[in-house]
Amino acid sequence: MIQDRKIVLYIAASLDGYIATKDENLDWLFAVEGEGDNGYSSFYQTIDTILIGRTTYDWIIKQENGNFPYQGKECYVFSSTPKEDTEHVRFICKDIIPLIKDLKARNGKKIWLVGGGKLVDTFLKEKLVDEIILNIAPKLLGDGIPLFHKNDFESSLVLKQTRQFNQFIELSYEVLS
Ligand SMILES: NC(=O)c1ccc[n+]([C@@H]2O[C@H](COP(=O)([O-])OP(=O)(O)OC[C@H]3O[C@@H](n4cnc5c(N)ncnc54)[C@H](OP(=O)(O)O)[C@@H]3O)[C@@H](O)[C@H]2O)c1
């Protein structure tokens, strides 16, 4: 039997579970002393497809002064309103679940779910996340954009690996259900 390829949520958060401040600031995260690239480039080699929420996409483009950093990968950005595709990105505004299932069934490397929290919520609700790799920053933000939303369902995970990159702790989980 051919197994579907995995969707991996690879993301960093504060210890209290926020991925950005309310005004989308990530300076607190970039200020953390890690080690090398904290395992990013070896993770990046394991994926060939990237899924991004529209707010995160806008943030990335602003942060990178208009450049898209994931060129050469198959990239999808999700929005509730139609938008014109770019050279590097396809915008998806409907039938997202069938598309994801189709992507999973194709041959290839793993699929990176970049976030943010709203898109992660959609994927968790649909039980479409297979792995979570979470880098915890030593910071309590108190408030901000949550990685995980309040929900009426549970997910069970199994811890596969922990690694320390100086001040970051990386937790790797497989999602069971
Ligand atoms: N710490 C980290 O590693 C990390 C990683 C990723 C992101 N971030 C940060 O997280 C923040 C954004 O997170 P967020 O939770 O506010 O937003 P998000 O998940 O990035 O994007 C939300 C938007 O995505 C679209 N969307 C989400 N679910 C959808 C669905 N089921 N169908 C169609 N469209 C859907 C909608 O776009 P429309 O509004 O266009 O309809 C929605 O408003 C940014 O500041 C970013 O920098 C941090």
The ligand as an ORCA input file, in Angstrom:
! r2SCAN-3c Opt
* xyz 0 1
  N       6.215     31.961     15.040
  C       6.162     31.376     13.865
  O       6.942     30.442     13.556
  C       5.103     31.806     12.898
  C       4.769     30.961     11.825
  C       3.741     31.335     10.975
  C       3.088     32.547     11.171
  N       3.443     33.358     12.178
  C       2.742     34.633     12.389
  O       1.360     34.383     12.573
  C       0.636     35.541     12.190
  C      -0.571     35.163     11.362
  O      -1.312     34.135     11.974
  P      -2.919     34.134     11.940
  O      -3.401     32.983     12.708
  O      -3.414     35.496     12.300
  O      -3.261     33.989     10.387
  P      -2.916     32.895      9.245
  O      -3.354     31.547      9.682
  O      -1.532     33.083      8.756
  O      -3.852     33.421      8.076
  C      -5.235     33.544      8.289
  C      -5.891     33.765      6.953
  O      -5.686     32.619      6.112
  C      -6.860     32.364      5.372
  N      -7.433     31.104      5.812
  C      -7.242     30.434      6.982
  N      -7.987     29.310      6.997
  C      -8.612     29.259      5.801
  C      -9.529     28.363      5.206
  N      -9.945     27.257      5.850
  N      -9.983     28.620      3.963
  C      -9.603     29.735      3.299
  N      -8.755     30.637      3.815
  C      -8.278     30.393      5.047
  C      -7.799     33.538      5.639
  O      -7.396     34.542      4.721
  P      -8.338     35.777      4.260
  O      -8.375     36.722      5.431
  O      -7.625     36.354      3.078
  O      -9.662     35.196      3.937
  C      -7.406     33.915      7.068
  O      -7.785     35.207      7.453
  C       1.614     36.428     11.437
  O       2.003     37.499     12.257
  C       2.796     35.538     11.182
  O       4.008     36.253     11.125
  C       4.436     33.014     13.060
*
